[in-house]
Amino acid sequence: MHLDWISVTDSMVMEIGRHGFRPTLKPYFQPIYMAAKLISTGFRHTTLPENYVRPPSDRPCLSDVSPLKDFPIIDLASTDRSRLVQQIHQACSRFGFFQVINHRVSKETIDGMVSVANEFFSMSMEEKMKLYSDDPTKTTRLSTSFNVKKEAVNNWRDYLRLHCYPISKYVHEWPSSPLSFNTYSSGFNKLPEGIERFEYFPNCMWFVVRRYLNSDWFMAYRENPIRNPEKRREIVSRYSTEVRELGFTIEELISESLGLEKDHMRKVLGEQGQHMAVNYYPPCPEPELTYGLPAHTDPNALTILLQDATVCGLQILIDGQWFAVNPCPDAFVINIGDQFQALSNGVYKSVWHRAVTNTEKPRLSVASFLCPADCAIISPAKPLWETEEDEAKPIYRDYTYAEYYKKFWSRNLDQEHCLENFLNH
């Protein structure tokens, strides 16, 4: 049997297990067998598993999707403030989405975040499953699809959810090892105590493993600083901090674009929470039958998305038609969440969007969410709804963000717009 030990995968390890590993290995591989819930296994399916197949009336119709040609790209380095505010207003009222360049999040920070994210999803199943949970209240968890407890059909996505503010409160929960060298899929350099190496490998294969462990490539692989847990957390912390500042800049522009004081939205939103979804969409055998994520709106205030630079997957709904948002070099995609639709009294739109898959390449994205404080009262400023008519009132009733978020997670992702439950009847 030919083996490429440099690119060994979990599926290979399990295959080798059927060709000569001793029975004493079984307990060590049990977590891998338990990982069937995840799809980031390195194994390529030739057909789509039944639990991912959407009914014919609820499929992406990918052939009907066109690239969005006039998608706004806003240069935040512009010195013309009034022009910048006008661009924000046009983008938020027309699309609910836009891209920003010259955003002051450094390329080094972005590249580091992408590297860490890719490394995480390259970990062995045994390591990843230590973080797995389908409890949406957990502040750090690896999960799959969206809300597996409520879904009838699953989505072709795994994701790592991290809460990021305040960093000091959550950083200790973040994964401590991007790649562990004591798992069988990632190096074989540390075996369980008291067990000799020759017990794990047929004699005819050991010389291959030994050559691999002594290779220059493997030594460089071990010394990579990103594999240091503290270095990894430092990278994610820096990314979270810089993205948060970008979000505050955009919130100020949004306030001004509605004719309000620059700090109005930040005052209403209170001490904003922040969390991150690191999304991984493996190659899908039949993309036309399923979604990475179905159509949905975001329940928070503002979403800052780092798209995969090489693979398109984000689509947005405009005037009843789906359009693809192609990646723009060195740009973030910004979208208005449900709370800004309510706070603008419907002037700005929290637009339906979805993620689709492809057969050839995995797709990675990092979505950062700025959320109102749980106790924040979501209520539009009076100038946005008051008129001379005595009967005038806001479109949506007042509510706390905690109330909204609880409602959002009690339902399926692709149901009616969650704001419909908060209309001011």
PAFI-546844 format. One record per residue: y, z negated, x negated of N, C-alpha, C in turn; residue in one letter. Coordinates in steps of 0.02 Angstrom, whole numbers, padded with zeros to 5 digits, always signed. Last residue first. Example, Ala and Ser with C-alpha at 12.3 -4.5 7.8 and 13.67 -1.06 7.14 Angstrom:
BEGIN
-00112-00354-00642-00053-00357-00684+00002-00394-00645s -00284-00390-00660-00225-00390-00615-00165-00390-00660a 
***
This chain:
BEGIN
+02353-00803+02391+02347-00779+02460+02400-00812+02505h +02358-00759+02241+02401-00805+02280+02402-00781+02353n +02201-00749+02156+02257-00718+02191+02293-00769+02234l +02092-00784+02084+02151-00827+02078+02212-00796+02111f +01990-00695+02085+01975-00761+02113+02036-00807+02113n +02037-00591+02014+02035-00583+02086+02021-00649+02121e +02015-00620+01882+02080-00639+01910+02082-00631+01986l +01894-00560+01852+01895-00632+01867+01961-00655+01898c +01849-00409+01927+01897-00442+01882+01902-00516+01901h +01674-00410+01971+01744-00394+01984+01788-00433+01935e +01555-00411+01832+01574-00418+01902+01647-00399+01912q +01506-00407+01703+01531-00344+01732+01543-00350+01808d +01460-00536+01669+01516-00506+01633+01548-00448+01670l +01429-00650+01804+01408-00597+01759+01469-00563+01729n +01492-00821+01800+01479-00757+01832+01452-00708+01780r +01538-00930+01738+01491-00943+01792+01467-00878+01825s +01636-00899+01648+01568-00906+01622+01516-00920+01676w +01748-00898+01733+01729-00838+01697+01656-00842+01674f +01760-01032+01773+01744-00980+01822+01718-00918+01788k +01798-01089+01651+01736-01111+01684+01714-01059+01735k +01919-01025+01631+01865-01013+01584+01798-01034+01614y +01999-01078+01734+01984-01007+01731+01923-00993+01688y +02005-01214+01703+01978-01192+01768+01957-01119+01765e +02068-01208+01579+02001-01237+01584+01967-01215+01648a +02194-01161+01613+02148-01116+01577+02076-01143+01580y +02242-01199+01781+02236-01217+01710+02187-01168+01677t +02353-01107+01891+02288-01136+01874+02290-01158+01801y +02447-01037+02025+02445-01076+01963+02374-01105+01953d +02400-00875+02090+02417-00946+02098+02416-00980+02030r +02475-00715+02064+02420-00762+02054+02444-00834+02063y +02596-00656+02098+02533-00624+02119+02475-00673+02116i +02725-00771+02157+02686-00737+02105+02622-00706+02133p +02833-00727+02296+02791-00774+02260+02751-00736+02207k +02955-00713+02424+02929-00691+02360+02888-00746+02327a +03017-00745+02541+02944-00748+02541+02914-00729+02473e +03152-00723+02528+03129-00792+02530+03053-00798+02522d +03213-00601+02417+03174-00616+02477+03147-00687+02474e +03267-00581+02296+03312-00608+02347+03274-00625+02412e +03138-00639+02185+03181-00587+02213+03227-00620+02264t +03035-00685+02049+03086-00704+02098+03126-00643+02121e +02955-00638+01946+02931-00630+02015+02984-00648+02068w +03010-00654+01822+02961-00600+01831+02938-00591+01902l +03090-00767+01821+03123-00701+01821+03075-00643+01832p +02988-00872+01815+03020-00853+01878+03056-00786+01876k +02841-00837+01722+02911-00859+01723+02945-00833+01787a +02678-00875+01792+02728-00829+01765+02798-00857+01770p +02562-00992+01735+02609-00977+01789+02664-00932+01761s +02443-01094+01688+02457-01022+01686+02499-01004+01747i +02457-01235+01598+02465-01210+01666+02486-01137+01662i +02341-01299+01481+02398-01255+01493+02399-01231+01566a +02230-01371+01448+02275-01401+01498+02335-01357+01515c +02170-01294+01350+02134-01305+01413+02181-01330+01468d +02283-01176+01278+02256-01244+01280+02223-01255+01348a +02234-01002+01278+02279-01057+01297+02244-01124+01288p +02170-00918+01134+02159-00945+01201+02211-00999+01217c +02133-00777+01043+02181-00832+01050+02181-00854+01123l +01994-00716+00961+02023-00730+01027+02071-00789+01022f +01934-00582+00867+01965-00648+00865+02004-00659+00930s +01793-00491+00826+01843-00503+00878+01868-00574+00873a +01729-00378+00723+01749-00449+00723+01806-00457+00772v +01584-00272+00718+01654-00284+00735+01667-00360+00735s +01472-00148+00663+01495-00217+00657+01567-00222+00679l +01332-00049+00697+01405-00057+00704+01422-00131+00703r +01208+00054+00618+01229-00010+00648+01305-00011+00651p +01178+00228+00660+01206+00176+00617+01216+00110+00654k +01108+00312+00755+01105+00322+00683+01123+00260+00642e +01124+00304+00892+01056+00305+00866+01053+00298+00790t +01242+00185+00963+01223+00251+00938+01154+00247+00905n +01330+00107+01102+01289+00107+01043+01276+00179+01019t +01484+00035+01165+01425+00077+01171+01390+00081+01102v +01578-00084+01250+01552-00063+01186+01488-00023+01197a +01727-00080+01354+01655-00088+01343+01638-00066+01273r +01856-00136+01468+01833-00102+01407+01759-00118+01397h +01992-00149+01577+01919-00146+01569+01902-00108+01505w +02139-00238+01527+02105-00176+01544+02029-00182+01533v +02263-00321+01588+02202-00338+01553+02150-00285+01572s +02428-00262+01585+02360-00256+01612+02307-00280+01563k +02588-00321+01639+02543-00300+01586+02471-00306+01610y +02629-00360+01766+02664-00305+01732+02621-00277+01676v +02568-00471+01822+02538-00406+01834+02573-00347+01802g +02643-00578+01775+02642-00564+01847+02618-00492+01861n +02621-00614+01649+02671-00560+01658+02678-00541+01731s +02520-00706+01666+02586-00731+01644+02641-00678+01650l +02412-00620+01701+02438-00669+01749+02509-00692+01730a +02399-00548+01582+02410-00512+01645+02439-00560+01697q +02377-00652+01495+02441-00616+01490+02453-00572+01550f +02248-00687+01536+02303-00736+01543+02371-00703+01536q +02162-00580+01508+02178-00596+01578+02239-00642+01584d +02233-00500+01361+02182-00535+01399+02206-00552+01469g +02269-00351+01279+02295-00403+01324+02237-00434+01362i +02214-00313+01113+02213-00303+01186+02236-00365+01224n +02226-00222+00965+02251-00279+01003+02241-00265+01077i +02145-00177+00820+02154-00160+00890+02173-00224+00927v +02216-00156+00659+02183-00199+00707+02196-00171+00777f +02192-00042+00520+02225-00063+00582+02183-00115+00619a +02139+00029+00413+02183-00028+00400+02221-00052+00461d +02113+00180+00503+02110+00143+00439+02162+00087+00435p +02049+00166+00664+02108+00187+00625+02108+00147+00561c +01912+00223+00763+01940+00176+00714+01999+00207+00677p +01943+00282+00930+01918+00294+00862+01950+00245+00813n +01900+00241+01081+01952+00221+01034+01924+00229+00964v +01861+00348+01216+01839+00316+01154+01899+00301+01110a +01880+00318+01391+01902+00351+01330+01878+00311+01269f +01840+00344+01561+01826+00309+01499+01848+00352+01439w +01945+00339+01705+01906+00378+01657+01899+00339+01592q +02031+00271+01790+01964+00286+01814+01921+00326+01766g +02146+00250+01712+02149+00292+01772+02080+00316+01793d +02047+00204+01580+02116+00222+01598+02114+00270+01657i +01950+00095+01490+01954+00130+01555+02028+00141+01572l +01887+00117+01323+01930+00083+01372+01937+00127+01434i +01766+00079+01196+01791+00125+01247+01832+00086+01298q +01701+00067+01033+01746+00039+01084+01770+00093+01131l +01635+00139+00937+01595+00108+00989+01637+00079+01046g +01617+00228+00784+01654+00219+00847+01609+00187+00899c +01608+00181+00618+01570+00196+00678+01613+00181+00740v +01685+00144+00509+01646+00206+00504+01612+00226+00569t +01746+00022+00522+01787+00078+00498+01751+00145+00501a +01734-00079+00661+01696-00047+00608+01734+00016+00586d +01887-00168+00698+01835-00120+00714+01796-00101+00651q +01943-00318+00739+01931-00279+00678+01873-00233+00692l +02050-00366+00867+01985-00338+00850+01988-00300+00784l +02112-00493+00953+02128-00455+00893+02062-00431+00864i +02172-00535+01113+02114-00520+01071+02135-00475+01013t +02249-00661+01208+02257-00604+01163+02194-00597+01121l +02202-00753+01308+02270-00725+01310+02274-00661+01270a +02039-00729+01389+02088-00767+01349+02157-00736+01355n +01942-00651+01448+01971-00707+01487+02028-00743+01452p +01943-00474+01450+01938-00535+01410+01974-00592+01445d +01837-00374+01556+01902-00392+01531+01894-00457+01492t +01708-00248+01544+01732-00316+01555+01805-00321+01535h +01562-00150+01541+01634-00154+01557+01653-00225+01574a +01439-00215+01423+01461-00176+01481+01536-00185+01493p +01403-00191+01253+01431-00237+01303+01454-00195+01362l +01312-00092+01223+01320-00148+01177+01351-00206+01215g +01206-00031+01357+01271-00045+01327+01263-00094+01269y +01094+00108+01397+01113+00038+01392+01183+00031+01364t +01057+00240+01393+01025+00198+01444+01051+00126+01445l +01107+00309+01288+01130+00329+01354+01102+00286+01410e +01042+00265+01173+01108+00238+01190+01133+00255+01260p +00899+00234+01125+00920+00273+01183+00988+00247+01208e +00885+00158+01007+00845+00219+01016+00868+00264+01074p +01022+00105+00910+00988+00100+00975+00948+00163+00988c +01064+00007+00770+01050+00073+00798+01006+00067+00860p +01142-00151+00822+01095-00111+00782+01090-00039+00810p +01288-00225+00820+01253-00179+00865+01206-00136+00823y +01362-00379+00810+01319-00332+00773+01279-00291+00824y +01514-00469+00801+01466-00430+00840+01427-00382+00797n +01577-00619+00796+01557-00569+00747+01499-00530+00780v +01705-00689+00878+01639-00661+00891+01626-00607+00838a +01799-00838+00869+01783-00773+00840+01713-00753+00863m +01939-00931+00934+01870-00922+00914+01856-00850+00898h +02062-01050+00959+02045-00986+00927+01971-00985+00914q +02188-01123+01065+02123-01121+01033+02112-01053+01002g +02358-01170+01051+02308-01120+01067+02243-01129+01028q +02447-01279+01128+02411-01277+01064+02350-01232+01072e +02533-01171+01247+02518-01235+01215+02484-01227+01148g +02576-01068+01325+02505-01069+01306+02485-01134+01272l +02713-01090+01336+02671-01094+01396+02597-01103+01377v +02754-01069+01202+02765-01134+01235+02720-01143+01295k +02719-00936+01184+02687-00986+01143+02696-01056+01173r +02806-00874+01276+02733-00872+01286+02698-00926+01245m +02937-00903+01219+02917-00924+01287+02841-00927+01294h +02999-00869+01102+02947-00920+01099+02919-00940+01167d +03094-00773+01141+03041-00755+01094+02983-00805+01094k +03130-00768+01316+03143-00793+01249+03082-00782+01205e +03101-00610+01402+03100-00682+01396+03119-00703+01325l +03077-00477+01427+03145-00502+01438+03150-00577+01434g +02958-00433+01388+02963-00451+01459+03033-00479+01476l +02972-00423+01253+02964-00360+01290+02967-00371+01366s +02972-00555+01212+03035-00517+01211+03030-00454+01253e +02833-00581+01227+02884-00620+01263+02950-00581+01268s +02780-00489+01135+02764-00483+01206+02816-00521+01248i +02828-00541+01015+02850-00475+01036+02837-00464+01111l +02756-00661+01015+02829-00663+01016+02858-00596+01039e +02627-00612+01005+02647-00650+01064+02723-00655+01070e +02630-00557+00877+02624-00512+00934+02644-00549+00999i +02639-00674+00799+02690-00622+00794+02690-00576+00855t +02519-00735+00834+02582-00766+00853+02640-00717+00850f +02427-00646+00775+02428-00656+00847+02493-00686+00871g +02456-00666+00639+02467-00600+00669+02472-00607+00745l +02410-00797+00628+02481-00783+00619+02500-00715+00647e +02274-00773+00648+02310-00816+00695+02386-00803+00689r +02242-00699+00536+02239-00666+00601+02277-00707+00653v +02254-00798+00438+02298-00739+00436+02299-00703+00503e +02152-00888+00478+02222-00910+00473+02270-00851+00475t +02036-00811+00470+02056-00841+00534+02129-00860+00534s +02033-00780+00332+02038-00727+00382+02063-00755+00449y +02017-00908+00279+02077-00870+00263+02087-00814+00314r +01891-00941+00332+01950-00982+00347+02014-00943+00335s +01810-00845+00272+01817-00845+00345+01878-00886+00366v +01824-00885+00137+01842-00817+00158+01855-00815+00234i +01775-01016+00140+01844-01004+00119+01867-00935+00143e +01643-00994+00172+01685-01028+00221+01759-01018+00204r +01602-00934+00050+01597-00897+00114+01643-00928+00166r +01622-01037-00039+01660-00975-00047+01660-00936+00018k +01526-01126+00008+01597-01145+00011+01642-01084+00004e +01404-01053-00015+01426-01072+00053+01500-01090+00058p +01392-00908-00109+01409-00978-00114+01435-01001-00046n +01386-00776-00091+01327-00813-00072+01336-00888-00082r +01500-00726-00144+01499-00731-00071+01438-00771-00047i +01474-00714-00281+01509-00774-00256+01508-00781-00181p +01316-00668-00343+01372-00646-00301+01408-00706-00271n +01203-00707-00410+01267-00733-00435+01327-00712-00392e +01097-00640-00351+01101-00712-00344+01170-00739-00362r +01124-00509-00391+01123-00525-00320+01131-00600-00309y +01105-00516-00526+01173-00504-00502+01179-00523-00429a +00965-00534-00522+01007-00586-00551+01080-00579-00529m +00924-00413-00464+00912-00476-00429+00956-00532-00456f +00963-00320-00562+00990-00316-00493+00984-00383-00457w +00886-00354-00671+00958-00364-00675+00989-00364-00605d +00730-00438-00627+00772-00379-00633+00846-00397-00638s +00640-00537-00604+00670-00534-00670+00719-00477-00679n +00591-00514-00477+00628-00575-00489+00665-00574-00556l +00523-00390-00498+00581-00394-00454+00624-00455-00469y +00417-00431-00577+00465-00383-00604+00529-00383-00563r +00351-00513-00485+00378-00542-00547+00431-00495-00577r +00311-00419-00388+00357-00473-00370+00390-00502-00432v +00221-00344-00464+00280-00312-00434+00333-00364-00417v +00123-00434-00498+00163-00406-00553+00225-00371-00525f +00062-00464-00376+00106-00513-00406+00150-00483-00461w -00030-00378-00321+00040-00368-00303+00087-00413-00343m -00156-00411-00355-00135-00343-00372-00061-00332-00358c -00173-00538-00301-00164-00530-00373-00137-00462-00392n -00076-00567-00155-00137-00541-00185-00124-00526-00259p +00025-00711-00147+00022-00639-00154-00047-00620-00181f +00023-00847-00138+00058-00811-00086+00048-00736-00089y -00039-00901-00247-00070-00915-00183-00039-00873-00127e +00042-00875-00354-00014-00830-00345-00050-00843-00279f +00138-00980-00349+00156-00913-00326+00094-00870-00312r +00080-01137-00282+00089-01090-00337+00101-01020-00311e +00153-01271-00203+00114-01209-00192+00130-01161-00250i +00236-01378-00218+00165-01389-00228+00123-01327-00219g +00358-01328-00101+00339-01371-00156+00264-01381-00158e +00371-01155-00057+00363-01225-00038+00334-01267-00095p +00470-01058-00176+00415-01065-00128+00406-01139-00112l +00595-00956-00222+00580-01026-00212+00527-01032-00157k +00607-00820-00231+00613-00856-00293+00601-00932-00285n +00601-00721-00129+00539-00752-00152+00547-00795-00215f +00697-00637-00062+00697-00647-00133+00635-00678-00163g +00702-00624+00078+00763-00616+00040+00758-00635-00033s +00597-00652+00159+00624-00585+00165+00682-00574+00117s +00559-00782+00144+00516-00731+00117+00545-00661+00120y +00677-00897+00079+00644-00865+00135+00611-00802+00110t +00755-00952-00016+00691-00984-00005+00658-00957+00058n +00877-00898-00029+00826-00870-00072+00760-00908-00066f +00981-00853+00106+00942-00906+00074+00886-00875+00034s +01143-00803+00131+01076-00781+00118+01039-00836+00082l +01242-00890+00180+01241-00821+00201+01175-00787+00187p +01234-01051+00232+01203-01005+00184+01203-00934+00211s +01296-01123+00329+01303-01147+00260+01273-01099+00209s +01395-01078+00470+01334-01069+00430+01345-01088+00357p +01501-01213+00529+01489-01143+00512+01427-01136+00469w +01529-01345+00545+01476-01317+00587+01457-01246+00566e +01637-01371+00465+01573-01401+00445+01514-01374+00486h +01743-01313+00534+01716-01279+00475+01648-01307+00454v +01801-01379+00642+01742-01338+00654+01708-01312+00591y +01911-01453+00605+01866-01481+00656+01800-01444+00659k +01983-01375+00518+01954-01437+00492+01904-01468+00541s +02033-01275+00601+01979-01260+00555+01944-01323+00531i +02062-01312+00773+02082-01318+00703+02022-01309+00656p +01991-01151+00766+02051-01191+00764+02042-01255+00804y +01872-01080+00778+01910-01074+00716+01974-01116+00713c +01704-01059+00824+01769-01085+00842+01808-01097+00777h +01601-00918+00823+01630-00972+00783+01695-00995+00815l +01456-00831+00858+01516-00860+00887+01538-00919+00845r +01379-00684+00820+01390-00752+00795+01457-00775+00823l +01268-00578+00914+01334-00600+00893+01334-00671+00868y +01187-00425+00955+01183-00494+00932+01252-00515+00910d +01159-00305+01083+01206-00339+01038+01180-00407+01019r +01132-00226+01208+01108-00211+01140+01157-00240+01088w +01102-00335+01346+01145-00288+01310+01123-00284+01237n +00988-00349+01488+01020-00371+01427+01060-00315+01394n +00995-00378+01661+00982-00329+01608+01021-00351+01546v +01029-00493+01725+00968-00459+01747+00946-00408+01695a +01097-00642+01656+01093-00569+01658+01026-00545+01686e +01102-00779+01638+01123-00752+01703+01111-00677+01710k +01064-00812+01511+01039-00854+01566+01053-00823+01634k +01131-00730+01425+01061-00714+01440+01033-00755+01497v +01268-00663+01412+01250-00727+01443+01179-00720+01469n +01254-00558+01308+01316-00593+01326+01300-00662+01354f +01156-00520+01170+01180-00493+01234+01248-00524+01251s +01128-00674+01081+01116-00604+01092+01143-00584+01161t +01189-00788+00954+01156-00771+01017+01150-00696+01023s +01229-00927+00859+01207-00857+00857+01172-00843+00923l +01368-01038+00863+01301-01018+00884+01291-00944+00871r +01477-01165+00887+01450-01121+00835+01380-01102+00855t +01500-01230+01007+01557-01202+00972+01537-01159+00911t +01418-01214+01161+01413-01231+01091+01467-01194+01052k +01424-01165+01288+01471-01219+01272+01468-01238+01198t +01324-01071+01310+01392-01047+01296+01442-01102+01279p +01170-01073+01242+01215-01119+01276+01288-01098+01261d +01075-01009+01172+01102-00972+01229+01146-01018+01272d +01068-01004+00994+01075-01044+01056+01099-00997+01111s +01026-01008+00822+01020-00975+00887+01029-01025+00944y +01026-01054+00694+01090-01056+00730+01085-01030+00801l +00901-01032+00649+00925-01101+00645+00990-01109+00685k +00884-00896+00649+00862-00933+00708+00882-01006+00707m +00925-00857+00521+00968-00845+00578+00949-00887+00639k +00814-00896+00442+00880-00926+00432+00924-00917+00493e +00713-00814+00496+00703-00887+00492+00770-00922+00484e +00759-00686+00478+00757-00713+00546+00749-00789+00544m +00870-00674+00336+00804-00675+00367+00808-00703+00438s +01028-00586+00341+00985-00644+00328+00917-00636+00360m +01112-00489+00379+01057-00468+00335+01011-00526+00318s +01210-00549+00448+01160-00515+00488+01105-00484+00446f +01282-00601+00337+01252-00646+00386+01196-00610+00424f +01328-00488+00271+01278-00530+00240+01243-00576+00290e +01423-00442+00362+01363-00401+00348+01308-00443+00316n +01514-00549+00352+01481-00534+00416+01418-00493+00405a +01554-00541+00218+01520-00601+00242+01483-00587+00307v +01615-00414+00221+01558-00427+00177+01518-00487+00201s +01720-00436+00312+01669-00386+00327+01606-00398+00285v +01794-00531+00240+01766-00548+00305+01710-00500+00323m +01833-00456+00127+01791-00515+00120+01758-00535+00184g +01914-00360+00187+01853-00339+00152+01805-00398+00143d +02018-00445+00233+01978-00405+00279+01912-00385+00248i +02069-00496+00112+02043-00541+00163+01998-00504+00212t +02109-00379+00048+02059-00422+00017+02028-00468+00068e +02208-00336+00133+02147-00296+00128+02091-00337+00097k +02289-00464+00231+02277-00427+00169+02211-00390+00170s +02390-00446+00363+02324-00473+00346+02300-00432+00287v +02506-00378+00389+02509-00433+00342+02444-00472+00336r +02511-00260+00459+02506-00322+00498+02505-00385+00455h +02515-00119+00453+02562-00161+00415+02569-00230+00447n +02474-00080+00626+02467-00071+00553+02522-00112+00519i +02388-00099+00778+02443-00118+00735+02425-00105+00662v +02354-00021+00936+02335-00036+00868+02396-00055+00828q +02327-00079+01105+02363-00040+01055+02336-00059+00986f +02306-00100+01282+02278-00097+01215+02327-00061+01169f +02364-00079+01400+02336-00146+01390+02306-00153+01321g +02423+00044+01435+02354+00042+01410+02323-00028+01411f +02549+00017+01499+02512+00079+01510+02438+00072+01494r +02595-00108+01463+02599-00089+01533+02556-00027+01548s +02577-00111+01325+02546-00163+01366+02545-00144+01440c +02651+00001+01279+02579-00003+01266+02545-00053+01313a +02783-00030+01320+02750+00031+01344+02674+00027+01336q +02804-00151+01249+02808-00148+01322+02771-00088+01350h +02793-00108+01116+02747-00158+01142+02746-00155+01219i +02904-00022+01110+02836+00004+01100+02783-00044+01128q +03008-00114+01126+02997-00062+01176+02927-00032+01171q +02995-00188+01009+02986-00222+01074+02973-00170+01129v +03029-00086+00917+02963-00119+00915+02947-00152+00982l +03161-00061+00951+03112-00008+00957+03041-00037+00959r +03217-00184+00917+03220-00162+00987+03170-00106+01000s +03195-00189+00778+03163-00237+00823+03162-00212+00895r +03169-00097+00652+03203-00085+00715+03170-00129+00769d +03090-00109+00544+03149-00151+00545+03190-00143+00609t +02912-00113+00544+02974-00081+00566+03031-00131+00567s +02792-00167+00520+02841-00172+00466+02908-00141+00485a +02707-00139+00622+02741-00203+00625+02791-00214+00568l +02687+00003+00705+02699-00019+00636+02740-00083+00638d +02564+00045+00819+02629+00012+00811+02634-00016+00740i +02494+00170+00907+02489+00138+00841+02558+00111+00825i +02420+00207+01064+02478+00183+01026+02459+00151+00959p +02332+00356+01089+02326+00284+01085+02381+00256+01040f +02317+00489+01125+02385+00461+01120+02384+00385+01119d +02179+00517+01131+02221+00551+01081+02290+00519+01073k +02026+00453+01143+02094+00439+01168+02144+00464+01115l +01887+00564+01164+01929+00521+01121+01998+00512+01151p +01792+00554+01318+01832+00591+01270+01870+00542+01225s +01638+00553+01404+01689+00513+01370+01725+00556+01318v +01528+00613+01458+01591+00618+01496+01650+00584+01461d +01420+00580+01383+01444+00649+01378+01511+00659+01414s +01387+00452+01421+01423+00462+01358+01451+00532+01352l +01353+00365+01532+01374+00436+01540+01415+00457+01479c +01309+00228+01534+01373+00247+01504+01398+00318+01516p +01251+00171+01698+01240+00194+01630+01303+00224+01601r +01219+00136+01833+01258+00092+01788+01242+00109+01715d +01134+00211+01908+01203+00207+01931+01249+00168+01883s +01008+00190+01846+01044+00254+01838+01117+00252+01858p +01005+00025+01770+00989+00071+01825+01031+00134+01819p +00972+00005+01593+01016-00002+01651+00992+00044+01707r +00861-00077+01490+00873-00015+01526+00914-00027+01589v +00822-00191+01428+00888-00165+01411+00907-00103+01451y +00693-00221+01462+00744-00268+01484+00815-00247+01465n +00615-00121+01401+00630-00116+01472+00687-00162+01494e +00673-00058+01244+00634-00106+01284+00661-00109+01355p +00681+00112+01202+00720+00055+01223+00677+00007+01263l +00583+00169+01063+00603+00173+01133+00640+00109+01151t +00580+00134+00932+00578+00206+00948+00593+00219+01021t +00674+00015+00840+00634+00032+00899+00635+00108+00909h +00670-00044+00680+00698+00008+00723+00650+00024+00780r +00705-00201+00612+00654-00157+00641+00685-00108+00689f +00806-00284+00582+00791-00232+00533+00737-00184+00557g +00844-00372+00680+00784-00388+00642+00771-00340+00584t +00936-00400+00788+00956-00385+00719+00901-00404+00671s +00897-00444+00909+00880-00374+00894+00902-00355+00824i +00817-00596+00966+00868-00560+00929+00846-00488+00917l +00701-00641+01026+00761-00634+01067+00814-00593+01032k +00605-00657+00930+00601-00597+00970+00663-00587+01013a +00588-00760+00840+00653-00726+00842+00653-00664+00885a +00468-00820+00820+00508-00845+00876+00571-00805+00887m +00424-00763+00704+00392-00741+00765+00432-00764+00826y +00505-00837+00618+00515-00765+00623+00484-00739+00688i +00454-00966+00629+00522-00952+00654+00535-00878+00661p +00322-00947+00568+00330-00958+00639+00400-00945+00665q +00304-00938+00434+00326-00877+00468+00339-00887+00542f +00257-01061+00398+00319-01038+00368+00347-00977+00404y +00135-01076+00464+00193-01118+00484+00259-01092+00456p +00055-00973+00393+00075-00967+00464+00134-01012+00483k +00005-00986+00265+00073-00961+00275+00099-00967+00346l -00126-01020+00263-00077-01075+00255-00006-01052+00264t -00200-00903+00266-00183-00934+00330-00131-00990+00324p -00130-00789+00142-00175-00843+00161-00154-00874+00228r -00115-00612+00155-00087-00678+00146-00135-00731+00173f -00179-00488+00184-00203-00528+00129-00169-00595+00119g -00113-00411+00282-00151-00379+00230-00163-00426+00171h -00029-00469+00369-00092-00445+00398-00137-00413+00345r +00080-00493+00290+00041-00550+00313-00024-00530+00344g +00137-00370+00281+00099-00394+00224+00055-00452+00244i +00201-00374+00405+00149-00325+00394+00105-00346+00336e +00294-00473+00383+00243-00485+00433+00186-00436+00425m +00369-00407+00286+00336-00470+00270+00281-00485+00319v +00418-00298+00358+00372-00287+00303+00333-00351+00287m +00503-00366+00445+00446-00331+00473+00395-00315+00420s +00597-00414+00354+00554-00462+00389+00493-00427+00418d +00596-00307+00207+00623-00331+00270+00574-00380+00301t +00646-00256+00043+00596-00285+00087+00629-00315+00150v +00709-00182-00054+00733-00177+00015+00685-00207+00065s +00641-00215-00169+00713-00222-00168+00740-00222-00097i +00509-00183-00154+00527-00253-00148+00602-00264-00146w +00425-00072-00077+00490-00071-00109+00518-00142-00103d +00255-00034-00092+00305-00082-00072+00369-00070-00111l +00107+00048-00033+00169+00052-00073+00220+00002-00046h -00059+00000-00042+00000+00000+00000+00062+00000-00044m 
***
